[in-house]
């Protein structure tokens, strides 16, 4: 549960009950002070889900795009029944870890953008510092095999909306697949255990939430205060 590839099939990448998870949050303070916020959890329960939209999404003409939308169980995009909102609403001890697969796979320039809290998902971490993925395409994460390169982690009051852009010459009928796991979590707050997890003495998975630059993400009060770490130190331990 230490270092891991960011090009894994998502079902090979999700965690199990009993695993330890470290969430890394990119915040407004990262740009100012070069620090990130960390939260430490033990996974109490993990439930895999596979949400697929094939016929549910409308066709998009060449050079056009959809409105920003929240997926529903049925794929209609109506906010009232938004799938991810309902998974985490009012549940501070639950997070959702998933990847997004994009289709049809024969097209390479279908672009899926992500947004949380009014900010586009602009920046996230890799093993060597900060990189800027512009969008998700079938090449980055195909519908038939969603990859961890397109992963997200969300929680209550931190749920996403999506936008699909067609840069192809043809009219396309887009397909999206959300594949991952729902984790029920227990925060870890004891300093001794946290230090051992950072050092890798206690096995853990470090996952970088990243995204939505230049804002401080909302996180539940019941998580406690974040642990601060410099980007340089993060790159040493990741």
N, C-alpha and C positions, 0 to 999 in steps of 0.2 A: 504493500500500500504506500510505497514511497513515490519515486519518480514514475511517470507513466507517459505513454505516447498520446499525442493529440490527434492521432489518425487511426483510432481504433473504432471498430464496430460498436455502436453505443451500448448494445446489450452486454458486450464483453467489458464495458467500462463502468457500468453502474456498480454501486456498493451493496453490501448485504448487512443484515442485522448483526450488531456486534462490532462493526467496523468503526474506526474513528475518522472524523472528517474535520478538516480545517478550511474554513471559507476565507478567501482573501477578497476584500472589497476595495476597488479603486474609487477614491473620493476626491472632493475638491482639495483636500489637504495634500493629496499625492503630488499634484502639480506645484503646490506652494512649498511643501516641506520635504518632498521625496519619501513620504511614508504611506503605508497602507494600513487598513483596519483588518484585524483577524478575529474570527470567532471559532470556538472549538466545540465540537459536538461528538456524542456517541450516538450511532444509529440504533434505535430501538426496534424499528420495523421498516421493512422495505417492500414496496409493492410495485411491480412492473406494469406499465401501461403502454399502449400502442394505439394512437389516435390517427386515423387516416382519412384524408379528404381527396377523393378522386373525382366523382361526379358532382360533388356539392358546390364547388367553386365555379364561378362564371368564366366564360371565355374572355380573353384579353386580346384586343387587336394589336398589330405591330406598332411599337412606339407609345403604347398606352400603359396605364397602371391602374391598380385598384385603389379604393379609398383605404385608409388605415382601418383595420378591423381586429376584433378579438374573436378567436375561434370558439365555437360552441360545440357541444357534443355532436350536433347534427351538421356542423359546418356552415351554418347560415351567417355567422358573424354578428349576430345581434347581441349587443352588450348585456341585455337583461339575463341571458343564460350563458354568459361567458364561462368556458370550461375551466380555465386556470384560476379565475377568480373564485369559482365555487370550491375548487380543491383546497384552497388555503385560507379562505375568508374566515376571520376570527379564530384562526388556529396558529398561535405563535410558535408552537413546537412542531411545525410541519414545513418542509421545503420540497420543491419539485426540481428534479435534475433531468434534463432531457436534451435531445438533439433534434434538428429539423432536417428532414430529407426533402429534396426538391425534385419535381418531375414536370413534364416528361423528360427522361434522361437523354433523349436524342438531341435535345437543345442544350447549348452550353451557356446561353446568355439570358436565362431567366433569373432575375435578381430579387431576392427576398431581403427586405430591410426589417430591422427590429427596433422597437422603441419602448422605453419604460419611463413613466412619469413625465411624459412630454419631451424627453431627450432621446435622440437616436443612439443606438448601441454602437458607439464609435471606437472604443479602445478596450482591449483586454490583454491579459498577460500570457506570455509563453515562458519557457524555461530561460530564455535570454532577454529579459526585459519586456518592454511594451511594444506591441505591434498594432497596426491598424487594418483590420479586415474591412473592406468596404461593404460587403454583402455576402449572402450565401447563394451559391449556384449549384446546379446538378453535379458539376465537377468537384466542388468542395465537399458536398454531402448529398449523394444520390438518394432518390426516394426509396429504392429497393434496399439500400444499406446505409442508413443515416450514420454519420461518423462523428466522433467526439470533437472534431475541429469546429463543428457548428453547435456546440452545446451551450446551454444556458442553465442558470440556477435562479429560481424565483421563490418568493414567500409572500405572506400576507402584506398587502399594500405595496407590493413590488411585482406586479404582473404585466405581461407584455401585450403590445399590439403589433400588427404586421402589415406590410405593404408589399405587393408583388408588381414588379416592373417587367414588361416584355420588350426586350431589346432585339428580338429576333425579327426576321422578315415575314414570318408566318403568323397567322392567328393561332394562339395557343390556348389549350384548356389546362390550366395549371393543376398540379397535384402537390399536396403538402402532407408530410408524415411527421408526427410528433412522437418520438420514441424515447422512453427513459423510465424513471422510477420516482415514486412518491416516498419520501423518507419521513418517518416520525422520529424526532431527535430529542436528545437530552443535552442541554448545555453543560460544558465542562468549564469550571471557574477556578479550580484549585491551581495556584501558581506553580507548585512543584510539578504537577502533571502536565500543565501547559508547557513548561520549560523542557520537559522530557519529550513532548510531542514535537516541539520546534526542532530539537536536536536529533530527532529520529530514533531516540531510545525506545519510545513507545511507538509502535507502528501506526501510521496515519496516512491518509490521502489528502494532499493539498489541492484544492480546486479554486481557481481564480474566477470569481464572479465577473470582475471587470465591467466593461460597458459603461454607458451613460456617464461620460466624462464631465468634470467640472460641477458636479452636484454631490451632495451627501445623501446616499440612499437611506430611505426610511428602513429601520429594522426594529423588531419588537423590543419593548423595554425589558421583557422577561429574559432576553438573551444576556442582559447585563452590559457592562461597558466593554468596548472593543480593546483588543491588545494591539499596540502600535509597533510596527516593524518597518525598517527602511527597505527600499527596493533592493539595495545592494545585499542586505542580509537575506532577503527573500530569495534572491537568485542563488545564494550560497546553499540554502537548505532545500530548495524546491526539487 
